[in-house]
Amino acid sequence: MSERDGQQQARAMAQAVETGARQPRGRIAIAAITLLCLAWSAFQLAIAWDPIDTQIARVWHLAFAITLAFLLFPARHRPAPRWLQPLRRIGLFLDNRHRIPWSDILLALTAAAATLWIWWDYEEILWRAGLPETQDIVLGIVLVGLLLEAARRTLGWALPVLAALFLAYCFAGPWMPGLLRHRGVSLEVLVNDMYLSDSGIFGVPLGVSVGFVFLFVLLGALLERAGAGKYFIDVAYSALGSLRGGPAKAAVFASGLTGSVSGSSIANTVTTGTFTIPLMKRVGLPPHKAAAVEVAASTNGQLMPPVMGAAAFIMAEIVGLPYLDVLRAAIIPALVAYIALFYVVHVEACKENVAVVPRSQLPPFWSTLLRGLHYLVPLLMLIWFLVVMRRSPVASALLAIQATMVIMLVQRPILAYLTHQRLGAPAPLHRVLGQALLGGVGDILRGMIGGARNMVAVGVATATAGIIVGVVSTTGLVGRFVNVIEVLSMGSLYLMLGLTALTCIILGMGLPTTANYIVMATLTAPVIVQLGGDMGLLIPVIAAHLFVFYFGILADDTPPVGLAAYAGAAIAQSPPLQTGVQSFSYDLRTAILPFVFVFNTELLMIAGLDDGGRIIWQTDPVIIGWTFLTALAGLFALVSAIAGYAGRHCNGLERLALVGLALLLLRPDWLADPSGLAPWVVQLGCLTLYGALYSWQRWRAPVPA
């Protein structure tokens, strides 16, 4: 398979996962999907500008998402077996990706009708709250069934099966074992909680998707359509390409920029990897390592504020903290993890003796930077209004979207005018400018369509995850789950955290990051807080939620599934399993961070909790800077220990010493508490020893930097 074929395969994989595998060719089908996508984006912009009743907004949001799910995602991703082939004649199990069978159109219309019934009969439903009528029960059952099918199409089997098991648990309560037994839930109560209230399908997860996530996904789609994605890659390559392992470092930098807005590891891998992976291979990095670097960088892009894979907004709602406080807690671990990934790349480049790209072969930095500075305006506006002006995320994102649209409108006419003035053209200037303006309008419309298509899976995932949240609330499952985890962990906080991390990774292999976070935040984050308190450790709620969020993200490149690893392997033409194992080894530096900040909350800029359990934020810049420095040094030491390379190749004793130094830099209390030393003294000593070990290795065998 050629390099171009691999890139096309990766794009097809990302398209199938993110926006739907079906690309109909019929004019009516194309027009219907286009109008639905444009209407959805316009609706979201309208309610951001002029809010409406939250429940009605959630209903319309899900109606758009579930309708598009049946139109864009086929029932089967593989050809139907031979015994089902006769059904193709009546439009069922149609494998052709360019036509929409009538059965899917019927399902889409039925799902839309069942969803919009709440909007149509909203006032009457409010009057009979808690007392569903027959039509409510029938439509509720229909919507739940169709939502599970939409989730299967868009997300695979894991989430709908999990939601179905939770629904079955509602009815099977009286026959469950002692720890999980409950008195059972009637069909009327279940339909009311799942369908007619704001605690199930139309609960907090879907509300966050409506209120925050769509706008940020739309912003990312518009920026990508405007050309910001390619600009970020070009700037990263021109700035870092001449360093040792420069293309790989450029991949990390570009993926961090695009991933912080896109919030999708698979899309990020394909977008930046198409350019960076061939460059990494060209300078001598093995194919599986080139793909693994891109996958690790793209996966970690979801850790970076402001979007964080859409989880930042849901986390703020569930935890009850302002959005900026969530970003404050997340920023240091994210930066430490990303800078450590640069060091991973440097170590690999030294080990593989990767060639350095001559500066003459790179695009000039300043001209590359200056030609696209306007793409930074929306991002700077977003940060300014969020952090400085303290505006809401919705208002800030809306202003950034408006700025992006203005840029998309004017950049083509300006470029056309300059080109016309410099080179001249046979066509009149007004005609050239008119065509350029129409091109800008087309870019905006295509960006709105892309943003809506990117949101289909997210909307379906948050609604389906809402079923699980609703069941947990209805049955009181969290209290029982605490007892189960406590028994399994045998009173060990470390074992309990390990079980939680393993559960997050296993579930995350089949769930998107957002859905995985919602499930684990509902089930296990309260367990971490409660059992930590029972064992004498006050764990801030935000630390527990970031813990499960981190391990949900790591599942994106965890073998044997790891869809991001499959996409990277397709571009690099490397074995997917080998790529996944390599990228997961790179992410071990990230996997240790949650275990650190649960115990050492200074890493989250948390100084402690007051008597009411409220967070006391750390504001001393010296302490914050020291925490950042020691955490970064600890991850550097851990990376060297895993790779077996610091200033030169390490022997077994040196690797063991690096592991010890890394652990004490990250958890100085392990030595400070029994010895009576201050934690900063322990960390200072470890920094000195680490510097001495690195210098000794460099002195023995100097390596080009």
C-alpha positions in Angstrom: 0.0 0.0 0.0 1.4 3.4 -1.0 1.7 6.4 1.3 -1.2 8.1 -0.4 -3.4 5.0 0.0 -2.6 5.0 3.7 -3.6 8.6 4.1 -6.8 8.0 2.3 -7.5 5.0 4.5 -6.9 7.0 7.6 -9.2 9.8 6.4 -11.9 7.3 5.6 -11.5 5.8 9.1 -11.7 9.2 10.7 -14.7 10.1 8.6 -16.5 6.9 9.5 -15.9 7.5 13.2 -16.4 11.2 13.4 -18.9 12.3 10.7 -20.5 9.2 9.3 -19.4 6.6 6.7 -22.2 7.3 4.3 -21.7 9.9 1.6 -24.9 9.9 -0.5 -24.8 11.0 -4.1 -28.5 11.7 -4.7 -29.4 15.3 -5.0 -32.4 15.1 -2.6 -30.3 13.2 0.0 -27.4 15.7 -0.2 -29.8 18.6 0.0 -31.6 17.1 3.0 -28.4 16.4 5.0 -26.9 19.8 4.0 -30.1 21.7 5.2 -30.3 19.7 8.4 -26.6 20.4 9.2 -27.0 24.1 8.4 -30.2 24.3 10.4 -28.6 22.7 13.4 -25.6 25.0 13.4 -27.9 28.1 12.8 -30.2 26.9 15.7 -27.2 26.6 18.1 -25.9 30.0 17.1 -29.4 31.5 17.6 -30.0 30.0 21.1 -26.5 31.1 22.1 -27.4 34.7 21.1 -31.0 34.5 22.5 -31.4 31.6 24.9 -34.7 29.6 25.0 -36.0 27.1 27.6 -33.2 24.7 28.3 -35.4 21.5 28.0 -36.7 22.6 24.6 -33.2 23.4 23.4 -32.1 19.9 24.5 -35.0 18.3 22.7 -34.2 20.0 19.4 -30.5 19.3 19.8 -31.1 15.6 20.2 -33.7 15.6 17.3 -31.0 17.0 14.9 -28.3 14.6 16.2 -30.4 11.4 16.1 -31.9 12.2 12.7 -28.5 12.8 11.2 -27.2 9.7 12.9 -29.6 7.5 10.9 -28.9 9.4 7.7 -25.1 9.5 7.9 -24.2 6.2 9.6 -25.2 2.9 7.9 -26.7 0.0 9.9 -23.7 -2.2 8.9 -20.1 -1.2 8.3 -19.4 -4.5 6.6 -21.1 -6.2 3.7 -24.2 -8.1 4.7 -23.9 -11.9 4.9 -25.2 -13.9 2.0 -28.4 -15.0 3.8 -29.3 -11.3 4.3 -28.7 -10.3 0.6 -32.4 -10.8 -0.4 -33.3 -8.0 2.0 -31.3 -5.5 -0.1 -34.2 -5.6 -2.6 -36.5 -4.0 -0.1 -34.0 -1.4 1.1 -32.7 -3.2 4.3 -29.1 -3.7 5.2 -28.0 -1.7 2.2 -24.2 -1.8 1.9 -23.9 1.0 -0.7 -22.4 4.0 1.1 -23.9 6.4 -1.5 -27.6 5.7 -1.0 -29.8 6.0 2.0 -32.3 3.1 2.3 -35.9 3.9 3.0 -35.7 2.0 6.3 -33.1 4.4 7.6 -35.3 7.4 6.5 -38.2 5.9 8.3 -36.1 5.3 11.5 -34.8 8.9 11.3 -38.3 10.3 11.0 -39.6 8.1 13.8 -36.7 9.1 16.1 -37.3 12.8 15.3 -41.0 12.5 16.0 -40.5 10.7 19.3 -38.0 13.3 20.4 -40.0 16.4 19.3 -43.1 15.1 21.0 -41.8 16.6 24.2 -41.6 20.0 22.5 -45.0 19.6 20.9 -46.8 18.6 24.1 -44.5 20.4 26.5 -47.1 22.3 28.6 -49.3 19.3 29.0 -46.2 17.2 30.0 -45.4 19.7 32.7 -48.9 19.5 34.1 -48.8 15.7 34.3 -45.2 15.5 35.6 -44.6 12.1 37.1 -47.7 10.6 35.6 -46.9 9.6 32.1 -49.8 8.7 29.8 -49.9 5.8 27.3 -48.5 7.8 24.4 -45.7 9.0 26.6 -44.7 5.5 27.6 -44.9 4.2 24.0 -42.9 7.2 22.6 -40.4 6.9 25.4 -39.8 3.2 24.7 -39.4 4.0 21.0 -36.9 6.8 21.6 -34.8 4.7 24.0 -34.6 1.9 21.5 -33.8 4.1 18.6 -31.2 6.0 20.7 -29.4 2.8 21.5 -29.4 1.9 17.8 -28.1 5.3 16.9 -25.4 4.9 19.5 -24.5 1.5 18.0 -24.1 3.0 14.6 -22.1 6.1 15.6 -20.1 4.7 18.5 -20.0 0.9 18.2 -21.5 -1.7 20.6 -19.9 -0.7 23.9 -22.0 2.2 25.0 -25.5 0.9 23.9 -24.8 -2.5 25.5 -23.7 -0.7 28.7 -26.8 1.5 28.7 -29.0 -1.6 28.1 -27.4 -3.4 31.0 -28.1 -0.4 33.2 -31.7 -0.4 32.0 -32.1 -4.1 32.8 -30.6 -3.4 36.2 -33.6 -1.2 37.0 -36.0 -4.2 36.5 -33.7 -6.9 37.9 -33.0 -5.2 41.2 -35.1 -7.6 43.4 -33.1 -10.6 42.0 -29.6 -9.1 42.2 -27.0 -10.2 44.8 -27.0 -8.5 48.2 -24.7 -5.6 47.5 -26.6 -4.6 44.3 -30.1 -5.5 45.3 -32.9 -2.9 45.2 -36.7 -3.0 45.1 -37.0 -2.5 41.3 -38.3 0.3 39.1 -41.7 0.2 37.3 -41.9 0.9 33.6 -43.9 4.1 34.2 -41.3 5.5 36.6 -38.4 4.5 34.3 -40.0 6.2 31.2 -40.7 9.3 33.3 -37.2 9.5 34.5 -35.5 8.6 31.2 -37.8 10.5 28.8 -39.9 13.2 30.4 -37.6 14.6 33.1 -34.2 16.3 33.0 -32.4 13.4 34.8 -32.2 10.9 32.0 -31.7 11.3 28.3 -32.3 15.1 28.5 -30.1 15.5 31.6 -26.9 17.4 32.3 -24.6 15.6 29.7 -26.9 16.6 26.8 -27.5 20.0 28.3 -23.7 20.6 28.3 -23.6 19.4 24.7 -26.3 21.9 23.8 -24.9 24.8 25.8 -21.1 24.6 25.4 -19.7 21.8 23.3 -21.4 22.5 20.0 -20.1 26.1 19.9 -16.5 25.0 20.5 -16.7 22.1 18.0 -18.2 24.6 15.5 -15.3 27.0 16.2 -12.8 24.3 15.6 -14.5 23.3 12.3 -14.6 26.9 11.1 -10.9 27.4 11.9 -10.0 24.3 10.1 -12.0 25.3 7.1 -10.4 28.8 7.2 -7.0 27.2 7.0 -5.8 27.5 10.6 -5.0 23.8 10.9 -2.4 23.9 8.0 -1.1 27.2 9.4 -0.4 25.7 12.8 1.5 22.8 11.1 3.5 25.1 8.9 4.5 27.3 11.8 5.5 24.4 14.0 7.6 22.8 11.2 9.3 26.1 10.3 10.1 26.8 14.0 11.2 23.3 15.1 12.1 21.4 12.0 15.8 22.1 12.2 16.1 20.7 15.7 17.1 17.0 16.4 13.9 15.1 15.7 12.4 18.4 14.5 9.5 17.0 12.4 8.4 14.9 15.5 8.6 18.0 17.7 6.6 19.9 15.2 4.0 17.2 15.3 3.7 17.5 19.0 3.4 21.3 18.9 0.9 21.3 16.0 -1.2 18.6 17.6 -1.3 20.5 20.8 -2.6 23.6 19.1 -5.2 21.8 17.0 -6.1 19.3 19.6 -6.8 21.9 22.3 -9.7 23.2 20.0 -10.8 20.1 18.1 -11.0 17.7 21.1 -10.9 14.6 19.0 -7.8 12.4 19.0 -8.7 10.5 15.8 -9.4 13.7 13.7 -6.3 15.3 15.1 -4.2 12.3 14.2 -5.4 12.4 10.6 -5.3 16.2 10.2 -1.7 16.7 11.4 -0.4 13.2 10.9 -1.0 13.3 7.1 1.8 15.9 7.0 4.0 15.1 10.0 4.2 11.3 9.9 5.8 11.2 6.4 8.3 13.9 7.5 9.3 11.9 10.6 9.8 8.8 8.5 11.9 10.8 6.0 14.4 11.9 8.6 14.9 8.4 9.9 12.3 7.6 12.6 10.9 4.1 12.2 7.3 4.0 10.9 5.7 2.7 14.1 7.5 5.3 16.2 6.6 8.1 13.8 2.9 7.1 14.0 3.1 6.6 17.8 4.5 10.1 18.3 1.6 11.6 16.4 -0.9 9.4 18.2 0.4 10.3 21.6 0.5 14.0 20.7 -3.0 13.9 19.3 -4.4 12.0 22.2 -2.9 14.3 24.7 -4.4 17.2 22.8 -7.6 16.5 24.7 -5.9 17.3 27.9 -5.2 20.8 26.8 -7.6 23.6 27.8 -9.9 25.2 26.6 -12.0 22.3 25.2 -10.4 19.1 26.7 -12.5 16.8 24.6 -15.7 18.6 25.7 -15.2 17.2 29.2 -14.2 20.5 30.7 -17.8 21.8 30.4 -19.4 18.7 31.7 -16.9 18.5 34.5 -17.8 22.1 35.5 -21.5 21.2 35.6 -21.1 18.0 37.5 -18.5 19.2 40.0 -20.2 22.6 40.5 -17.1 24.7 39.8 -16.8 27.6 37.5 -15.4 26.7 34.1 -12.3 28.7 34.7 -11.5 26.8 37.9 -11.7 23.6 36.0 -9.1 25.0 33.5 -7.0 26.3 36.4 -6.8 22.8 37.9 -6.1 21.1 34.5 -3.5 23.5 33.1 -0.3 22.4 34.9 -0.7 18.6 34.4 -1.5 19.2 30.7 1.5 21.5 30.2 3.8 19.1 32.1 2.6 16.1 30.0 3.1 18.0 26.7 6.5 19.3 27.5 7.6 15.8 28.6 6.4 14.5 25.2 8.9 16.9 23.6 11.5 15.2 25.7 10.2 11.7 24.6 10.7 12.8 21.0 14.2 14.1 21.8 15.2 10.9 23.4 13.9 8.8 20.6 15.7 11.0 18.0 19.0 10.6 19.9 18.5 6.8 20.2 17.6 6.4 16.5 20.3 8.9 15.5 17.7 10.8 13.5 19.0 13.2 10.9 18.7 17.0 11.3 16.8 18.8 8.6 18.9 21.7 7.2 17.5 25.1 7.9 17.7 25.8 4.1 15.1 23.1 3.4 12.5 24.6 5.8 10.1 27.4 5.1 11.2 30.8 6.6 9.9 31.2 10.1 8.9 34.8 10.2 7.1 35.0 6.9 5.3 31.7 7.8 4.3 33.1 11.1 3.2 36.5 9.8 1.1 35.2 6.9 -1.4 33.6 9.2 -1.4 35.7 12.3 -5.0 36.6 11.7 -5.9 32.9 12.6 -4.8 33.6 16.2 -7.3 36.4 16.6 -10.3 34.2 17.4 -8.2 32.1 19.9 -6.8 35.2 21.6 -10.3 36.7 21.8 -11.5 33.4 23.3 -8.8 33.5 26.0 -9.2 37.2 26.6 -13.0 37.1 27.2 -12.8 33.9 29.2 -9.8 34.7 31.5 -9.6 38.5 31.6 -13.1 39.7 31.0 -14.6 36.7 32.9 -17.4 36.3 30.3 -19.2 33.0 30.1 -17.9 30.2 27.8 -20.9 30.6 25.6 -20.5 34.3 25.1 -16.7 33.9 24.6 -17.1 31.1 22.0 -19.8 33.0 20.2 -17.5 36.1 19.9 -14.7 33.9 18.7 -17.0 32.3 16.1 -18.1 35.7 14.8 -14.4 36.8 14.5 -13.6 33.6 12.6 -16.5 34.2 10.2 -15.4 37.7 9.5 -11.9 36.4 8.8 -13.3 33.8 6.4 -15.3 36.5 4.6 -12.5 38.9 4.1 -9.4 36.8 3.6 -10.2 35.6 0.1 -11.2 39.1 -1.2 -8.0 40.6 0.3 -5.8 38.0 -1.2 -7.6 38.3 -4.6 -7.2 42.1 -4.5 -3.4 41.8 -3.8 -2.9 39.2 -6.4 -4.9 41.2 -9.0 -2.9 44.4 -8.2 0.4 42.6 -8.4 -0.1 40.2 -11.3 -3.1 41.6 -13.0 -5.9 39.5 -14.4 -8.1 39.4 -17.5 -11.3 39.6 -15.4 -12.4 42.9 -13.9 -11.5 43.6 -10.3 -15.1 43.7 -9.1 -15.9 40.3 -10.6 -12.7 38.8 -9.0 -13.7 40.3 -5.6 -17.3 39.1 -5.9 -16.2 35.5 -6.6 -13.7 35.7 -3.7 -16.5 36.9 -1.4 -18.8 34.1 -2.5 -15.9 31.7 -1.8 -15.7 33.0 1.7 -19.5 32.5 2.2 -19.1 29.0 0.9 -16.3 28.3 3.4 -18.5 29.5 6.2 -21.4 27.3 5.1 -19.1 24.3 4.7 -17.6 25.0 8.2 -21.1 25.0 9.6 -21.9 21.7 7.9 -18.7 20.2 9.1 -19.3 21.4 12.7 -22.8 19.8 12.7 -21.5 16.5 11.3 -18.7 16.4 13.9 -21.4 16.8 16.6 -23.6 13.9 15.6 -21.6 11.3 17.6 -21.2 13.7 20.5 -24.9 14.5 20.7 -25.9 10.8 20.6 -23.1 9.8 23.1 -24.2 12.4 25.7 -27.8 11.5 25.4 -27.1 7.7 25.7 -24.7 8.4 28.6 -27.6 10.3 30.2 -29.5 7.0 30.4 -26.7 5.6 32.6 -26.7 8.7 34.7 -30.5 8.5 35.1 -30.4 4.8 36.1 -27.7 5.6 38.7 -29.8 8.4 40.1 -33.1 6.3 40.1 -31.6 3.2 41.7 -29.1 4.8 44.1 -26.3 2.7 42.5 -23.4 4.8 43.6 -23.8 3.8 47.3 -23.8 0.2 46.3 -20.9 0.7 44.0 -18.9 2.2 46.8 -19.4 -1.0 48.8 -18.4 -3.2 45.9 -15.2 -1.2 45.2 -14.3 -1.1 48.9 -14.6 -4.9 49.1 -12.5 -5.4 46.0 -9.8 -3.0 47.0 -9.5 -4.5 50.5 -9.1 -1.1 52.1 -6.2 -0.1 49.9 -6.5 3.4 48.3 -3.8 2.5 45.7 -5.6 -0.7 44.7 -8.9 1.2 44.5 -7.3 3.8 42.2 -5.7 1.1 40.1 -9.1 -0.7 39.7 -10.7 2.6 38.7 -7.9 3.4 36.2 -8.2 -0.1 34.7 -12.0 0.3 34.4 -11.7 3.6 32.7 -9.2 2.2 30.1 -11.3 -0.9 29.4 -14.5 1.2 29.0 -12.6 3.8 27.0 -11.6 1.3 24.4 -15.2 1.2 23.2 -16.5 4.6 24.3 -15.6 8.1 23.1 -13.8 10.3 25.7 -16.9 12.3 26.6 -19.2 9.4 27.2 -16.5 7.5 29.1 -15.9 10.5 31.3 -19.7 10.8 32.0 -20.0 7.2 33.0 -16.9 7.1 35.2 -17.7 10.5 36.7 -21.1 9.1 37.7 -19.9 5.8 39.0 -16.3 6.0 40.2 -15.4 9.6 40.9 -17.7 9.7 44.0 -16.2 6.4 45.1 -12.6 7.9 45.0 -13.7 10.8 47.1 -15.7 8.8 49.7 -13.2 6.0 50.1 -10.3 8.5 50.3 -12.1 10.2 53.1 -12.8 6.9 54.8 -9.0 6.2 54.7 -8.1 9.6 56.1 -7.2 11.4 52.8 -9.3 14.4 51.7 -9.4 14.2 48.0 -10.9 17.3 46.2 -13.8 16.3 43.9 -12.1 17.9 40.9 -9.0 15.7 41.4 -11.2 12.6 41.3 -12.9 13.8 38.1 -9.6 14.6 36.4 -8.3 11.2 37.4 -11.0 9.3 35.5 -10.8 11.8 32.7 -7.1 11.2 32.1 -7.5 7.4 32.0 -10.5 7.7 29.6 -8.3 9.6 27.2 -5.4 7.1 27.4 -7.8 4.5 26.1 -7.7 6.1 22.7 -4.3 4.6 22.0 -4.5 1.5 24.2 -4.2 -1.8 22.4 -5.9 -3.8 21.1 -8.6 -1.2 20.1 -7.0 2.3 20.1 -8.7 3.9 17.1 -6.2 6.8 17.0 -3.4 4.3 16.8 -5.1 2.5 13.8 -5.4 5.9 12.0 -1.8 6.7 12.6 -0.7 3.2 11.6 -2.6 3.6 8.3 -0.7 6.8 7.4 2.7 5.4 8.5 2.0 1.9 7.0 3.1 0.3 10.3 1.5 -2.6 12.2 -1.4 -1.1 14.2 -0.7 -3.3 17.3 2.9 -2.3 17.4 2.0 1.4 16.9 -0.6 1.2 19.7 1.9 -0.4 22.1 4.6 2.2 21.3 2.2 5.1 21.7 1.0 3.7 25.0 4.6 3.4 26.2 5.0 7.1 25.3 1.8 7.9 27.3 3.1 6.2 30.5 4.4 9.6 31.5 0.8 10.9 31.4 -0.6 7.8 33.2 1.4 8.5 36.3 0.2 12.1 36.7 -3.4 11.2 38.0 -1.9 9.1 40.7 0.3 12.0 41.7 -2.3 14.8 41.7 -4.8 12.8 43.8 -2.2 12.8 46.6 -0.2 15.9 45.7 -3.0 18.5 44.9 -0.4 21.3 44.5 -0.1 20.0 41.0 -3.7 21.2 40.5 -2.9 24.5 42.1 -5.0 23.4 45.1 -3.5 24.4 48.5 -6.1 22.4 50.5 -9.8 22.3 51.5 -11.5 24.5 54.1 -13.9 23.2 56.8 -16.8 23.2 54.4 -14.9 21.1 51.8 -14.4 24.1 49.5 -11.2 24.4 47.5 -8.5 26.8 48.7 -6.6 27.7 45.6 -2.8 28.1 45.5 -1.9 31.7 44.5 1.8 31.9 45.5 3.7 32.0 42.2 6.9 30.6 43.8 5.1 27.5 45.0 3.3 27.1 41.6 6.6 27.5 39.7 8.4 25.0 42.0 5.6 22.5 41.6 5.7 22.8 37.9 9.5 22.5 37.7 9.7 19.4 40.0 6.8 17.7 38.2 8.4 18.3 34.8 11.8 17.0 36.1 10.1 14.0 37.5 8.5 13.1 34.2 11.8 13.7 32.4 13.5 11.2 34.7 10.6 8.7 34.2 10.9 9.1 30.4 14.6 8.4 30.5 14.0 5.4 32.7 11.4 3.9 30.4 13.4 4.7 27.2 16.7 3.6 28.8 18.4 6.8 27.6 19.3 10.1 29.2 22.7 11.6 28.1 23.5 8.2 26.7 22.2 4.7 26.9 21.4 3.7 30.6 22.4 0.5 32.3 20.0 -1.3 34.7 21.3 0.5 37.8 20.9 3.9 36.2 17.4 3.2 35.1 16.5 2.1 38.6 18.0 5.3 40.0 16.0 7.4 37.5 12.7 5.6 38.6 13.5 6.4 42.2 14.3 10.0 41.5 11.2 10.4 39.4 8.9 9.0 42.1 10.5 11.2 44.8 10.3 14.3 42.7 6.6 13.7 42.2 5.8 12.3 45.7 8.4 13.8 48.0 6.3 12.9 51.1 7.4 9.3 50.7 10.8 10.3 52.0 9.9 13.6 53.8 7.3 12.1 56.2 9.5 9.4 57.7 12.7 11.5 57.7 11.2 14.7 59.0 12.7 16.7 56.1 10.7 19.4 54.3 9.3 18.1 50.9 11.2 20.9 49.0 14.5 19.7 50.5 13.8 16.2 49.2 12.9 17.5 45.8 16.0 19.8 45.7 18.2 16.9 46.5 16.6 14.8 43.8 17.0 17.6 41.2 20.7 17.8 42.1 21.2 14.0 41.8 19.3 13.9 38.5 21.4 16.8 37.1 24.5 15.0 38.2 23.5 11.7 36.6 22.6 13.4 33.4 25.9 15.4 33.3 27.9 12.3 34.1 26.3 10.5 31.1 26.9 13.4 28.8 30.5 13.7 29.9 31.1 10.0 29.3 29.5 10.0 25.9 28.6 13.4 24.5 25.6 13.4 22.3 24.6 16.2 19.9 21.7 18.1 21.4 
